Amino acid sequence: MVTKRKKSKKLKKLEVAHQYLDRKVAQLTKDRLKDRSTESKDILSRLKRTKLMVKDAIAKAKATLTN
């Protein structure tokens, strides 16, 4: 029972992180309309990669919970 609780807390933490990254990516995408520098592009692509890694971790955590 304790294991499930820890996993669900981990899942909730990952989901919150994913929501945060989603908001940041949307904001930076909107800012990219004005700022076309390579620095802003690098930051945006790094955030997108991090968001994808968090999404994969969420899927993995959900799969572990169902098993």
All heavy atoms as TSV, in Angstrom:
chain	resi	resn	atom	element	x	y	z
A	1	MET	N	N	0.824	-1.198	0.000
A	1	MET	CA	C	0.000	0.000	0.000
A	1	MET	C	C	0.865	1.258	0.000
A	1	MET	O	O	0.570	2.206	-0.693
A	1	MET	CB	C	-0.924	-0.039	1.222
A	1	MET	CG	C	-1.862	1.112	1.290
A	1	MET	SD	S	-3.295	0.717	0.294
A	1	MET	CE	C	-4.275	2.115	0.598
A	2	VAL	N	N	1.933	1.258	0.759
A	2	VAL	CA	C	2.815	2.419	0.812
A	2	VAL	C	C	3.448	2.659	-0.550
A	2	VAL	O	O	3.597	3.793	-0.985
A	2	VAL	CB	C	3.904	2.222	1.899
A	2	VAL	CG1	C	4.880	3.366	1.886
A	2	VAL	CG2	C	3.254	2.091	3.272
A	3	THR	N	N	3.780	1.596	-1.256
A	3	THR	CA	C	4.404	1.726	-2.567
A	3	THR	C	C	3.474	2.447	-3.547
A	3	THR	O	O	3.900	3.320	-4.271
A	3	THR	CB	C	4.769	0.331	-3.120
A	3	THR	OG1	O	5.486	-0.379	-2.120
A	3	THR	CG2	C	5.615	0.459	-4.353
A	4	LYS	N	N	2.193	2.082	-3.537
A	4	LYS	CA	C	1.241	2.740	-4.429
A	4	LYS	C	C	1.120	4.225	-4.112
A	4	LYS	O	O	1.040	5.051	-4.987
A	4	LYS	CB	C	-0.137	2.086	-4.333
A	4	LYS	CG	C	-0.310	0.893	-5.196
A	4	LYS	CD	C	-1.757	0.485	-5.231
A	4	LYS	CE	C	-1.967	-0.569	-6.281
A	4	LYS	NZ	N	-3.372	-0.916	-6.429
A	5	ARG	N	N	1.118	4.557	-2.834
A	5	ARG	CA	C	1.001	5.950	-2.435
A	5	ARG	C	C	2.194	6.749	-2.947
A	5	ARG	O	O	2.043	7.831	-3.487
A	5	ARG	CB	C	0.888	6.066	-0.920
A	5	ARG	CG	C	0.847	7.526	-0.459
A	5	ARG	CD	C	0.731	7.649	1.015
A	5	ARG	NE	N	-0.659	7.398	1.391
A	5	ARG	CZ	C	-1.057	7.203	2.628
A	5	ARG	NH1	N	-0.185	7.192	3.589
A	5	ARG	NH2	N	-2.325	7.018	2.899
A	6	LYS	N	N	3.395	6.205	-2.817
A	6	LYS	CA	C	4.579	6.908	-3.299
A	6	LYS	C	C	4.539	7.069	-4.811
A	6	LYS	O	O	4.883	8.102	-5.345
A	6	LYS	CB	C	5.856	6.161	-2.900
A	6	LYS	CG	C	6.212	6.309	-1.444
A	6	LYS	CD	C	7.526	5.652	-1.127
A	6	LYS	CE	C	7.860	5.807	0.331
A	6	LYS	NZ	N	9.142	5.213	0.668
A	7	LYS	N	N	4.089	6.030	-5.504
A	7	LYS	CA	C	4.018	6.108	-6.956
A	7	LYS	C	C	2.983	7.140	-7.391
A	7	LYS	O	O	3.205	7.876	-8.318
A	7	LYS	CB	C	3.696	4.740	-7.553
A	7	LYS	CG	C	4.862	3.781	-7.495
A	7	LYS	CD	C	4.520	2.477	-8.141
A	7	LYS	CE	C	5.659	1.496	-8.017
A	7	LYS	NZ	N	5.315	0.189	-8.566
A	8	SER	N	N	1.868	7.198	-6.698
A	8	SER	CA	C	0.852	8.167	-7.090
A	8	SER	C	C	1.321	9.589	-6.779
A	8	SER	O	O	0.994	10.518	-7.517
A	8	SER	CB	C	-0.481	7.874	-6.420
A	8	SER	OG	O	-0.393	8.030	-5.023
A	9	LYS	N	N	2.089	9.777	-5.720
A	9	LYS	CA	C	2.658	11.092	-5.430
A	9	LYS	C	C	3.654	11.477	-6.512
A	9	LYS	O	O	3.688	12.622	-6.949
A	9	LYS	CB	C	3.347	11.108	-4.065
A	9	LYS	CG	C	2.417	11.174	-2.898
A	9	LYS	CD	C	3.187	11.270	-1.598
A	9	LYS	CE	C	2.272	11.323	-0.405
A	9	LYS	NZ	N	3.035	11.437	0.849
A	10	LYS	N	N	4.441	10.505	-6.932
A	10	LYS	CA	C	5.413	10.752	-7.994
A	10	LYS	C	C	4.694	11.123	-9.291
A	10	LYS	O	O	5.088	12.058	-9.989
A	10	LYS	CB	C	6.271	9.509	-8.214
A	10	LYS	CG	C	7.311	9.658	-9.288
A	10	LYS	CD	C	8.119	8.380	-9.454
A	10	LYS	CE	C	9.127	8.526	-10.566
A	10	LYS	NZ	N	9.894	7.303	-10.785
A	11	LEU	N	N	3.620	10.413	-9.582
A	11	LEU	CA	C	2.837	10.692	-10.782
A	11	LEU	C	C	2.245	12.095	-10.723
A	11	LEU	O	O	2.296	12.845	-11.705
A	11	LEU	CB	C	1.727	9.652	-10.941
A	11	LEU	CG	C	0.829	9.797	-12.157
A	11	LEU	CD1	C	1.628	9.669	-13.441
A	11	LEU	CD2	C	-0.269	8.752	-12.106
A	12	LYS	N	N	1.709	12.470	-9.586
A	12	LYS	CA	C	1.128	13.806	-9.428
A	12	LYS	C	C	2.209	14.875	-9.618
A	12	LYS	O	O	1.976	15.886	-10.294
A	12	LYS	CB	C	0.487	13.924	-8.037
A	12	LYS	CG	C	-0.145	15.249	-7.767
A	12	LYS	CD	C	-1.371	15.457	-8.616
A	12	LYS	CE	C	-2.048	16.763	-8.213
A	12	LYS	NZ	N	-3.060	17.156	-9.160
A	13	LYS	N	N	3.380	14.643	-9.062
A	13	LYS	CA	C	4.483	15.599	-9.197
A	13	LYS	C	C	4.896	15.739	-10.661
A	13	LYS	O	O	5.143	16.845	-11.144
A	13	LYS	CB	C	5.673	15.127	-8.355
A	13	LYS	CG	C	6.820	16.080	-8.315
A	13	LYS	CD	C	7.914	15.563	-7.392
A	13	LYS	CE	C	9.113	16.484	-7.398
A	13	LYS	NZ	N	10.195	15.999	-6.541
A	14	LEU	N	N	4.954	14.634	-11.383
A	14	LEU	CA	C	5.296	14.662	-12.803
A	14	LEU	C	C	4.238	15.406	-13.611
A	14	LEU	O	O	4.562	16.166	-14.525
A	14	LEU	CB	C	5.472	13.240	-13.340
A	14	LEU	CG	C	6.727	12.500	-12.906
A	14	LEU	CD1	C	6.636	11.031	-13.307
A	14	LEU	CD2	C	7.962	13.145	-13.510
A	15	GLU	N	N	2.967	15.182	-13.279
A	15	GLU	CA	C	1.892	15.861	-13.999
A	15	GLU	C	C	1.934	17.369	-13.770
A	15	GLU	O	O	1.715	18.149	-14.695
A	15	GLU	CB	C	0.539	15.290	-13.588
A	15	GLU	CG	C	0.305	13.902	-14.138
A	15	GLU	CD	C	-0.944	13.238	-13.601
A	15	GLU	OE1	O	-1.472	13.677	-12.552
A	15	GLU	OE2	O	-1.398	12.272	-14.230
A	16	VAL	N	N	2.249	17.790	-12.551
A	16	VAL	CA	C	2.370	19.218	-12.261
A	16	VAL	C	C	3.539	19.809	-13.041
A	16	VAL	O	O	3.427	20.900	-13.623
A	16	VAL	CB	C	2.537	19.452	-10.738
A	16	VAL	CG1	C	2.934	20.889	-10.437
A	16	VAL	CG2	C	1.249	19.100	-10.014
A	17	ALA	N	N	4.648	19.095	-13.091
A	17	ALA	CA	C	5.814	19.564	-13.843
A	17	ALA	C	C	5.485	19.678	-15.330
A	17	ALA	O	O	5.887	20.632	-16.000
A	17	ALA	CB	C	6.993	18.618	-13.633
A	18	HIS	N	N	4.731	18.720	-15.856
A	18	HIS	CA	C	4.359	18.741	-17.267
A	18	HIS	C	C	3.454	19.937	-17.567
A	18	HIS	O	O	3.622	20.600	-18.590
A	18	HIS	CB	C	3.663	17.434	-17.650
A	18	HIS	CG	C	3.406	17.312	-19.113
A	18	HIS	ND1	N	2.217	17.699	-19.668
A	18	HIS	CD2	C	4.183	16.878	-20.135
A	18	HIS	CE1	C	2.268	17.497	-20.964
A	18	HIS	NE2	N	3.450	17.003	-21.281
A	19	GLN	N	N	2.513	20.219	-16.678
A	19	GLN	CA	C	1.634	21.370	-16.868
A	19	GLN	C	C	2.433	22.673	-16.855
A	19	GLN	O	O	2.181	23.577	-17.652
A	19	GLN	CB	C	0.556	21.407	-15.787
A	19	GLN	CG	C	-0.460	20.302	-15.903
A	19	GLN	CD	C	-1.360	20.201	-14.691
A	19	GLN	OE1	O	-1.169	20.901	-13.701
A	19	GLN	NE2	N	-2.334	19.307	-14.763
A	20	TYR	N	N	3.400	22.774	-15.931
A	20	TYR	CA	C	4.249	23.959	-15.858
A	20	TYR	C	C	5.032	24.136	-17.161
A	20	TYR	O	O	5.074	25.226	-17.727
A	20	TYR	CB	C	5.207	23.849	-14.668
A	20	TYR	CG	C	6.287	24.899	-14.677
A	20	TYR	CD1	C	6.010	26.210	-14.291
A	20	TYR	CD2	C	7.586	24.593	-15.087
A	20	TYR	CE1	C	6.995	27.179	-14.308
A	20	TYR	CE2	C	8.571	25.565	-15.110
A	20	TYR	CZ	C	8.270	26.857	-14.719
A	20	TYR	OH	O	9.244	27.811	-14.746
A	21	LEU	N	N	5.643	23.053	-17.629
A	21	LEU	CA	C	6.420	23.127	-18.866
A	21	LEU	C	C	5.531	23.460	-20.056
A	21	LEU	O	O	5.951	24.191	-20.961
A	21	LEU	CB	C	7.168	21.815	-19.096
A	21	LEU	CG	C	8.336	21.561	-18.150
A	21	LEU	CD1	C	8.827	20.119	-18.293
A	21	LEU	CD2	C	9.465	22.534	-18.408
A	22	ASP	N	N	4.318	22.950	-20.052
A	22	ASP	CA	C	3.385	23.251	-21.133
A	22	ASP	C	C	3.085	24.745	-21.192
A	22	ASP	O	O	3.075	25.354	-22.268
A	22	ASP	CB	C	2.098	22.449	-20.940
A	22	ASP	CG	C	1.193	22.497	-22.156
A	22	ASP	OD1	O	1.722	22.413	-23.288
A	22	ASP	OD2	O	-0.031	22.616	-21.971
A	23	ARG	N	N	2.869	25.348	-20.023
A	23	ARG	CA	C	2.618	26.795	-19.979
A	23	ARG	C	C	3.838	27.585	-20.436
A	23	ARG	O	O	3.713	28.553	-21.191
A	23	ARG	CB	C	2.226	27.223	-18.563
A	23	ARG	CG	C	0.830	26.807	-18.156
A	23	ARG	CD	C	0.399	27.474	-16.864
A	23	ARG	NE	N	1.317	27.258	-15.762
A	23	ARG	CZ	C	1.252	26.260	-14.883
A	23	ARG	NH1	N	0.285	25.366	-14.990
A	23	ARG	NH2	N	2.118	26.148	-13.908
A	24	LYS	N	N	5.025	27.178	-20.004
A	24	LYS	CA	C	6.248	27.883	-20.382
A	24	LYS	C	C	6.507	27.776	-21.884
A	24	LYS	O	O	6.904	28.744	-22.524
A	24	LYS	CB	C	7.460	27.341	-19.605
A	24	LYS	CG	C	7.459	27.655	-18.137
A	24	LYS	CD	C	7.387	29.146	-17.863
A	24	LYS	CE	C	8.731	29.799	-18.026
A	24	LYS	NZ	N	8.710	31.236	-17.672
A	25	VAL	N	N	6.286	26.591	-22.451
A	25	VAL	CA	C	6.488	26.397	-23.889
A	25	VAL	C	C	5.509	27.273	-24.668
A	25	VAL	O	O	5.892	27.919	-25.647
A	25	VAL	CB	C	6.335	24.906	-24.271
A	25	VAL	CG1	C	6.182	24.730	-25.768
A	25	VAL	CG2	C	7.541	24.122	-23.774
A	26	ALA	N	N	4.266	27.327	-24.234
A	26	ALA	CA	C	3.278	28.163	-24.916
A	26	ALA	C	C	3.669	29.639	-24.844
A	26	ALA	O	O	3.579	30.374	-25.836
A	26	ALA	CB	C	1.896	27.952	-24.293
A	27	GLN	N	N	4.143	30.053	-23.686
A	27	GLN	CA	C	4.551	31.441	-23.514
A	27	GLN	C	C	5.756	31.778	-24.399
A	27	GLN	O	O	5.773	32.797	-25.076
A	27	GLN	CB	C	4.891	31.704	-22.051
A	27	GLN	CG	C	5.373	33.112	-21.761
A	27	GLN	CD	C	5.833	33.274	-20.319
A	27	GLN	OE1	O	5.931	32.303	-19.583
A	27	GLN	NE2	N	6.114	34.493	-19.933
A	28	LEU	N	N	6.747	30.899	-24.407
A	28	LEU	CA	C	7.939	31.155	-25.215
A	28	LEU	C	C	7.640	31.073	-26.713
A	28	LEU	O	O	8.241	31.795	-27.500
A	28	LEU	CB	C	9.061	30.192	-24.842
A	28	LEU	CG	C	9.757	30.501	-23.521
A	28	LEU	CD1	C	10.771	29.422	-23.192
A	28	LEU	CD2	C	10.432	31.850	-23.574
A	29	THR	N	N	6.723	30.209	-27.091
A	29	THR	CA	C	6.329	30.135	-28.497
A	29	THR	C	C	5.692	31.448	-28.937
A	29	THR	O	O	5.975	31.956	-30.026
A	29	THR	CB	C	5.348	28.967	-28.713
A	29	THR	OG1	O	5.991	27.752	-28.299
A	29	THR	CG2	C	4.955	28.840	-30.166
A	30	LYS	N	N	4.870	32.011	-28.066
A	30	LYS	CA	C	4.252	33.297	-28.355
A	30	LYS	C	C	5.330	34.391	-28.424
A	30	LYS	O	O	5.286	35.253	-29.311
A	30	LYS	CB	C	3.227	33.628	-27.273
A	30	LYS	CG	C	2.442	34.874	-27.516
A	30	LYS	CD	C	1.417	35.088	-26.414
A	30	LYS	CE	C	0.688	36.391	-26.615
A	30	LYS	NZ	N	-0.237	36.650	-25.501
A	31	ASP	N	N	6.294	34.364	-27.516
A	31	ASP	CA	C	7.374	35.356	-27.506
A	31	ASP	C	C	8.278	35.224	-28.728
A	31	ASP	O	O	8.895	36.201	-29.151
A	31	ASP	CB	C	8.214	35.234	-26.233
A	31	ASP	CG	C	7.438	35.642	-24.989
A	31	ASP	OD1	O	6.368	36.272	-25.124
A	31	ASP	OD2	O	7.911	35.326	-23.876
A	32	ARG	N	N	8.350	34.015	-29.283
A	32	ARG	CA	C	9.216	33.785	-30.454
A	32	ARG	C	C	8.730	34.548	-31.681
A	32	ARG	O	O	9.484	34.744	-32.629
A	32	ARG	CB	C	9.281	32.302	-30.813
A	32	ARG	CG	C	10.211	31.461	-30.024
A	32	ARG	CD	C	11.637	31.525	-30.452
A	32	ARG	NE	N	11.882	30.902	-31.748
A	32	ARG	CZ	C	12.934	31.193	-32.484
A	32	ARG	NH1	N	13.816	32.052	-32.089
A	32	ARG	NH2	N	13.125	30.605	-33.646
A	33	LEU	N	N	7.494	34.988	-31.686
A	33	LEU	CA	C	6.997	35.788	-32.802
A	33	LEU	C	C	7.754	37.109	-32.909
A	33	LEU	O	O	7.914	37.649	-33.999
A	33	LEU	CB	C	5.493	36.052	-32.648
A	33	LEU	CG	C	4.594	34.813	-32.706
A	33	LEU	CD1	C	3.150	35.196	-32.403
A	33	LEU	CD2	C	4.703	34.132	-34.057
A	34	LYS	N	N	8.235	37.607	-31.777
A	34	LYS	CA	C	8.981	38.868	-31.757
A	34	LYS	C	C	10.483	38.651	-31.635
A	34	LYS	O	O	11.272	39.389	-32.201
A	34	LYS	CB	C	8.491	39.731	-30.600
A	34	LYS	CG	C	7.048	40.140	-30.725
A	34	LYS	CD	C	6.586	40.910	-29.528
A	34	LYS	CE	C	5.097	41.199	-29.652
A	34	LYS	NZ	N	4.545	41.782	-28.453
A	35	ASP	N	N	10.879	37.657	-30.857
A	35	ASP	CA	C	12.300	37.404	-30.598
A	35	ASP	C	C	12.743	36.159	-31.364
A	35	ASP	O	O	12.479	35.047	-30.949
A	35	ASP	CB	C	12.526	37.205	-29.092
A	35	ASP	CG	C	13.976	36.948	-28.746
A	35	ASP	OD1	O	14.852	37.168	-29.599
A	35	ASP	OD2	O	14.244	36.529	-27.597
A	36	ARG	N	N	13.433	36.351	-32.470
A	36	ARG	CA	C	13.840	35.233	-33.313
A	36	ARG	C	C	15.312	34.864	-33.126
A	36	ARG	O	O	15.932	34.278	-34.001
A	36	ARG	CB	C	13.588	35.573	-34.783
A	36	ARG	CG	C	12.141	35.896	-35.112
A	36	ARG	CD	C	11.220	34.745	-34.905
A	36	ARG	NE	N	11.498	33.706	-35.886
A	36	ARG	CZ	C	10.908	32.531	-35.914
A	36	ARG	NH1	N	10.001	32.235	-35.025
A	36	ARG	NH2	N	11.216	31.654	-36.825
A	37	SER	N	N	15.878	35.185	-31.968
A	37	SER	CA	C	17.289	34.902	-31.733
A	37	SER	C	C	17.523	33.402	-31.564
A	37	SER	O	O	16.609	32.636	-31.242
A	37	SER	CB	C	17.779	35.638	-30.483
A	37	SER	OG	O	17.151	35.128	-29.331
A	38	THR	N	N	18.759	32.985	-31.776
A	38	THR	CA	C	19.102	31.569	-31.610
A	38	THR	C	C	19.024	31.166	-30.145
A	38	THR	O	O	18.731	30.006	-29.843
A	38	THR	CB	C	20.504	31.272	-32.154
A	38	THR	OG1	O	21.457	32.110	-31.498
A	38	THR	CG2	C	20.574	31.501	-33.654
A	39	GLU	N	N	19.273	32.110	-29.249
A	39	GLU	CA	C	19.190	31.803	-27.821
A	39	GLU	C	C	17.769	31.418	-27.426
A	39	GLU	O	O	17.566	30.429	-26.719
A	39	GLU	CB	C	19.645	33.007	-26.998
A	39	GLU	CG	C	19.624	32.753	-25.510
A	39	GLU	CD	C	20.028	33.980	-24.709
A	39	GLU	OE1	O	20.442	34.986	-25.315
A	39	GLU	OE2	O	19.927	33.912	-23.481
A	40	SER	N	N	16.787	32.175	-27.912
A	40	SER	CA	C	15.400	31.850	-27.573
A	40	SER	C	C	14.991	30.522	-28.207
A	40	SER	O	O	14.228	29.750	-27.623
A	40	SER	CB	C	14.450	32.968	-27.988
A	40	SER	OG	O	14.372	33.074	-29.382
A	41	LYS	N	N	15.512	30.231	-29.387
A	41	LYS	CA	C	15.214	28.952	-30.035
A	41	LYS	C	C	15.804	27.794	-29.236
A	41	LYS	O	O	15.156	26.762	-29.046
A	41	LYS	CB	C	15.781	28.933	-31.455
A	41	LYS	CG	C	15.509	27.646	-32.187
A	41	LYS	CD	C	16.124	27.637	-33.558
A	41	LYS	CE	C	15.891	26.292	-34.222
A	41	LYS	NZ	N	16.589	26.182	-35.485
A	42	ASP	N	N	17.033	27.968	-28.753
A	42	ASP	CA	C	17.671	26.922	-27.954
A	42	ASP	C	C	16.915	26.665	-26.656
A	42	ASP	O	O	16.713	25.512	-26.260
A	42	ASP	CB	C	19.119	27.301	-27.641
A	42	ASP	CG	C	20.009	27.305	-28.870
A	42	ASP	OD1	O	19.624	26.682	-29.889
A	42	ASP	OD2	O	21.087	27.935	-28.820
A	43	ILE	N	N	16.491	27.740	-26.011
A	43	ILE	CA	C	15.747	27.595	-24.760
A	43	ILE	C	C	14.429	26.872	-25.016
A	43	ILE	O	O	14.050	25.955	-24.276
A	43	ILE	CB	C	15.498	28.981	-24.116
A	43	ILE	CG1	C	16.813	29.573	-23.625
A	43	ILE	CG2	C	14.498	28.877	-22.966
A	43	ILE	CD1	C	16.723	31.019	-23.198
A	44	LEU	N	N	13.741	27.266	-26.073
A	44	LEU	CA	C	12.454	26.641	-26.402
A	44	LEU	C	C	12.615	25.160	-26.727
A	44	LEU	O	O	11.859	24.324	-26.230
A	44	LEU	CB	C	11.795	27.374	-27.575
A	44	LEU	CG	C	10.422	26.888	-28.002
A	44	LEU	CD1	C	9.425	27.023	-26.857
A	44	LEU	CD2	C	9.938	27.669	-29.205
A	45	SER	N	N	13.615	24.824	-27.515
A	45	SER	CA	C	13.799	23.411	-27.866
A	45	SER	C	C	14.217	22.588	-26.653
A	45	SER	O	O	13.798	21.439	-26.499
A	45	SER	CB	C	14.799	23.256	-29.007
A	45	SER	OG	O	16.038	23.796	-28.675
A	46	ARG	N	N	15.001	23.173	-25.738
A	46	ARG	CA	C	15.384	22.449	-24.526
A	46	ARG	C	C	14.166	22.209	-23.639
A	46	ARG	O	O	14.000	21.109	-23.080
A	46	ARG	CB	C	16.449	23.246	-23.768
A	46	ARG	CG	C	17.040	22.502	-22.586
A	46	ARG	CD	C	18.090	23.307	-21.912
A	46	ARG	NE	N	17.805	24.702	-22.218
A	46	ARG	CZ	C	18.598	25.728	-21.965
A	46	ARG	NH1	N	19.715	25.567	-21.416
A	46	ARG	NH2	N	18.259	26.964	-22.276
A	47	LEU	N	N	13.302	23.212	-23.525
A	47	LEU	CA	C	12.076	23.037	-22.745
A	47	LEU	C	C	11.167	21.982	-23.361
A	47	LEU	O	O	10.557	21.179	-22.651
A	47	LEU	CB	C	11.314	24.356	-22.634
A	47	LEU	CG	C	11.787	25.332	-21.580
A	47	LEU	CD1	C	11.006	26.641	-21.684
A	47	LEU	CD2	C	11.653	24.760	-20.198
A	48	LYS	N	N	11.078	21.956	-24.682
A	48	LYS	CA	C	10.255	20.952	-25.356
A	48	LYS	C	C	10.795	19.545	-25.128
A	48	LYS	O	O	10.022	18.600	-24.917
A	48	LYS	CB	C	10.163	21.247	-26.852
A	48	LYS	CG	C	9.244	22.392	-27.176
A	48	LYS	CD	C	9.132	22.609	-28.667
A	48	LYS	CE	C	8.146	23.696	-29.015
A	48	LYS	NZ	N	7.991	23.862	-30.465
A	49	ARG	N	N	12.112	19.393	-25.161
A	49	ARG	CA	C	12.715	18.079	-24.889
A	49	ARG	C	C	12.443	17.648	-23.457
A	49	ARG	O	O	12.112	16.480	-23.193
A	49	ARG	CB	C	14.215	18.110	-25.153
A	49	ARG	CG	C	14.586	18.026	-26.608
A	49	ARG	CD	C	16.069	17.761	-26.791
A	49	ARG	NE	N	16.894	18.766	-26.142
A	49	ARG	CZ	C	17.410	19.836	-26.742
A	49	ARG	NH1	N	17.198	20.041	-28.018
A	49	ARG	NH2	N	18.148	20.694	-26.075
A	50	THR	N	N	12.572	18.588	-22.510
A	50	THR	CA	C	12.305	18.279	-21.111
A	50	THR	C	C	10.845	17.891	-20.916
A	50	THR	O	O	10.540	16.927	-20.206
A	50	THR	CB	C	12.649	19.493	-20.228
A	50	THR	OG1	O	13.993	19.890	-20.481
A	50	THR	CG2	C	12.489	19.160	-18.759
A	51	LYS	N	N	9.958	18.610	-21.578
A	51	LYS	CA	C	8.531	18.307	-21.497
A	51	LYS	C	C	8.251	16.900	-22.022
A	51	LYS	O	O	7.466	16.151	-21.440
A	51	LYS	CB	C	7.750	19.351	-22.289
A	51	LYS	CG	C	6.262	19.190	-22.253
A	51	LYS	CD	C	5.587	20.264	-23.089
A	51	LYS	CE	C	4.170	19.915	-23.390
A	51	LYS	NZ	N	3.570	20.802	-24.376
A	52	LEU	N	N	8.902	16.541	-23.107
A	52	LEU	CA	C	8.721	15.207	-23.673
A	52	LEU	C	C	9.246	14.122	-22.731
A	52	LEU	O	O	8.623	13.075	-22.565
A	52	LEU	CB	C	9.414	15.107	-25.029
A	52	LEU	CG	C	9.231	13.809	-25.797
A	52	LEU	CD1	C	7.758	13.548	-26.070
A	52	LEU	CD2	C	10.005	13.866	-27.097
A	53	MET	N	N	10.386	14.391	-22.080
A	53	MET	CA	C	10.923	13.419	-21.122
A	53	MET	C	C	9.972	13.238	-19.943
A	53	MET	O	O	9.774	12.115	-19.464
A	53	MET	CB	C	12.306	13.858	-20.628
A	53	MET	CG	C	13.400	13.697	-21.650
A	53	MET	SD	S	15.065	13.969	-21.006
A	53	MET	CE	C	15.006	15.691	-20.566
A	54	VAL	N	N	9.371	14.330	-19.479
A	54	VAL	CA	C	8.415	14.246	-18.379
A	54	VAL	C	C	7.182	13.478	-18.821
A	54	VAL	O	O	6.651	12.647	-18.077
A	54	VAL	CB	C	8.048	15.663	-17.859
A	54	VAL	CG1	C	6.885	15.610	-16.890
A	54	VAL	CG2	C	9.251	16.316	-17.210
A	55	LYS	N	N	6.735	13.709	-20.057
A	55	LYS	CA	C	5.577	12.984	-20.582
A	55	LYS	C	C	5.857	11.485	-20.630
A	55	LYS	O	O	5.002	10.667	-20.280
A	55	LYS	CB	C	5.230	13.506	-21.970
A	55	LYS	CG	C	4.008	12.884	-22.583
A	55	LYS	CD	C	3.717	13.472	-23.942
A	55	LYS	CE	C	2.543	12.793	-24.593
A	55	LYS	NZ	N	2.290	13.317	-25.948
A	56	ASP	N	N	7.064	11.112	-21.062
A	56	ASP	CA	C	7.444	9.700	-21.094
A	56	ASP	C	C	7.498	9.112	-19.683
A	56	ASP	O	O	7.083	7.967	-19.463
A	56	ASP	CB	C	8.796	9.524	-21.786
A	56	ASP	CG	C	8.733	9.806	-23.277
A	56	ASP	OD1	O	7.618	9.810	-23.854
A	56	ASP	OD2	O	9.810	10.046	-23.869
A	57	ALA	N	N	7.988	9.906	-18.729
A	57	ALA	CA	C	8.048	9.438	-17.339
A	57	ALA	C	C	6.644	9.242	-16.779
A	57	ALA	O	O	6.402	8.305	-16.009
A	57	ALA	CB	C	8.834	10.431	-16.489
A	58	ILE	N	N	5.710	10.099	-17.166
A	58	ILE	CA	C	4.315	9.953	-16.732
A	58	ILE	C	C	3.727	8.659	-17.279
A	58	ILE	O	O	3.086	7.898	-16.554
A	58	ILE	CB	C	3.474	11.170	-17.175
A	58	ILE	CG1	C	3.848	12.405	-16.368
A	58	ILE	CG2	C	1.983	10.882	-17.033
A	58	ILE	CD1	C	3.218	13.693	-16.870
A	59	ALA	N	N	3.978	8.386	-18.548
A	59	ALA	CA	C	3.460	7.164	-19.156
A	59	ALA	C	C	4.049	5.929	-18.477
A	59	ALA	O	O	3.335	4.950	-18.208
A	59	ALA	CB	C	3.776	7.149	-20.644
A	60	LYS	N	N	5.325	5.994	-18.158
A	60	LYS	CA	C	5.991	4.881	-17.486
A	60	LYS	C	C	5.421	4.691	-16.075
A	60	LYS	O	O	5.180	3.563	-15.640
A	60	LYS	CB	C	7.485	5.130	-17.421
A	60	LYS	CG	C	8.281	3.993	-16.872
A	60	LYS	CD	C	9.768	4.291	-16.925
A	60	LYS	CE	C	10.581	3.140	-16.360
A	60	LYS	NZ	N	12.015	3.436	-16.367
A	61	ALA	N	N	5.178	5.784	-15.364
A	61	ALA	CA	C	4.634	5.701	-14.017
A	61	ALA	C	C	3.212	5.149	-14.046
A	61	ALA	O	O	2.834	4.334	-13.201
A	61	ALA	CB	C	4.652	7.070	-13.351
A	62	LYS	N	N	2.424	5.554	-15.029
A	62	LYS	CA	C	1.056	5.041	-15.144
A	62	LYS	C	C	1.059	3.546	-15.457
A	62	LYS	O	O	0.245	2.793	-14.934
A	62	LYS	CB	C	0.280	5.792	-16.219
A	62	LYS	CG	C	-0.187	7.153	-15.778
A	62	LYS	CD	C	-0.996	7.830	-16.861
A	62	LYS	CE	C	-1.497	9.197	-16.402
A	62	LYS	NZ	N	-2.275	9.881	-17.445
A	63	ALA	N	N	2.002	3.126	-16.306
A	63	ALA	CA	C	2.096	1.707	-16.639
A	63	ALA	C	C	2.490	0.892	-15.410
A	63	ALA	O	O	2.005	-0.224	-15.217
A	63	ALA	CB	C	3.113	1.508	-17.765
A	64	THR	N	N	3.350	1.448	-14.578
A	64	THR	CA	C	3.776	0.741	-13.373
A	64	THR	C	C	2.634	0.643	-12.372
A	64	THR	O	O	2.515	-0.369	-11.680
A	64	THR	CB	C	4.949	1.466	-12.698
A	64	THR	OG1	O	5.781	2.062	-13.668
A	64	THR	CG2	C	5.794	0.527	-11.875
A	65	LEU	N	N	1.801	1.677	-12.302
A	65	LEU	CA	C	0.675	1.659	-11.376
A	65	LEU	C	C	-0.371	0.618	-11.772
A	65	LEU	O	O	-0.981	-0.002	-10.918
A	65	LEU	CB	C	0.000	3.033	-11.318
A	65	LEU	CG	C	0.669	4.073	-10.440
A	65	LEU	CD1	C	-0.053	5.407	-10.577
A	65	LEU	CD2	C	0.657	3.645	-8.994
A	66	THR	N	N	-0.577	0.444	-13.066
A	66	THR	CA	C	-1.590	-0.503	-13.511
A	66	THR	C	C	-1.126	-1.956	-13.384
A	66	THR	O	O	-1.948	-2.860	-13.362
A	66	THR	CB	C	-2.018	-0.235	-14.965
A	66	THR	OG1	O	-0.878	-0.306	-15.816
A	66	THR	CG2	C	-2.659	1.125	-15.082
A	67	ASN	N	N	0.171	-2.161	-13.330
A	67	ASN	CA	C	0.681	-3.546	-13.219
A	67	ASN	C	C	0.691	-4.035	-11.827
A	67	ASN	O	O	0.500	-3.798	-10.856
A	67	ASN	CB	C	2.096	-3.654	-13.780
A	67	ASN	CG	C	2.088	-3.522	-15.287
A	67	ASN	OD1	O	1.080	-3.770	-15.918
A	67	ASN	ND2	N	3.188	-3.130	-15.832
